[in-house]
Amino acid sequence: MELAVYRILQEALTNALRHGSGGPVDVSLAWWGDRVDLRVRNEAASEPGAERRVPGHGLIGMRERAQLIGGRLDAGPDGSAFVVSATLPVRADDGLRAPATDSPREFS
């Protein structure tokens, strides 16, 4: 599961670099007792056609990686930004379960 979090974050940041405006990228990572929530947000490029400069399979790969471990990934425009959001389950056999709590361990 840790590898899925790492690879999804890596690909989302790569997409922000390739297809974004070049401005800041906001990353939110919250490790709950039963899941990890990941969100990457960047301003979309304002240049017409810029989002299609380098075609690839990044979004498909991120979604498949999330689904393989029972998670979900959504990606798309949100106003002038592009957002990738993933929720990935933490299984008891991962050895990564956070202590039960009503608030996540957050990393920004």
N, C-alpha and C positions, 0 to 999 in steps of 0.2 A: 504494500500500500504506500509506503514511503516513496518508492520509486515512481509510482503513478503521480503522486503529488509533485515530485521534483520535475518529471518530464512534462506534465501539463503546464506547470509554471514556466519552465524553460521555453516551451513552444509559444505560450501566450506572450512572453516577453519578446521573443524573436518576431512574432507577428506585429507587435506594437512598434518595434524598430523598423521593420520593412514597410508596413502599411500605414503607420500613424503619422502625426503631424511633426514629430521630432521633439515634442514637448514632454512634460513629465508623465510618468506612468504611475498610477496608484495601485498598490498591491495590498490586499488584505488576506490574512491567513488566520483562521480561528480553529483551534484544535479542541473540539468538544469531547465529552466522554464516549460518544458513540459514532462521531463523524468528524470529518475535516471539511470546513467551508473555505473555498478559495475564490478570490475575485480579483481580476486584473482589468483596470479601466484606463483607457488612453483616448486623447482627442484624435478623431479621424482626420486623415489628410484632407486639406481643402482643395487640392489640385484635382481637376476632373480626371477620372480614370486612374488615379494614383493607387487606389485600393486593388487594382487588377494588375499592377506592374509585374509582380512575380507570382505566377500561379503556383499552387502547390496543394498539398493534402493535409496541411496542419490542423485545420478545424476537424476534419474527418478523423484524423489520428487521435486528437485529444478526446473527442467524443467516444471513440471506440475504446480507448484506454480506460476512461471512466466507467463505461458500461461493463467492461470485462471484470471489474471488481465490484459490480453491483451499484455503481454510482451514477450520477447524472451530470451532464455538462450542457450549458446553454451559452450561446455566443451570438452576438448581433449588435446592431446599432442601438444606442440609447441617446436620443437627441443628437448632439454633435460628437458624441463619444462612441467608442466601440468597447463592449464589455464582454469578458469571458467569466462565467460563474460556474463553479463545480462544487458538488457535494459528494464526498467520498466516504463510504462507511469504514469504521474501524472495527475490525473483527477481534473477538477475544483471543484468537490464536495468533494474532499479529504481535502480541506482547506490547502493544503501543497504547492500550486503553488508558485514557487520562482518568484521574480520580473523579468520581461522580460529583458534579457541581452544576449550579444553575448558570454559571458564566464560563465562557471559553478562556483558554489560554490564547491570547491574541498576539500576533506578530505583524508589524507593519513596516 
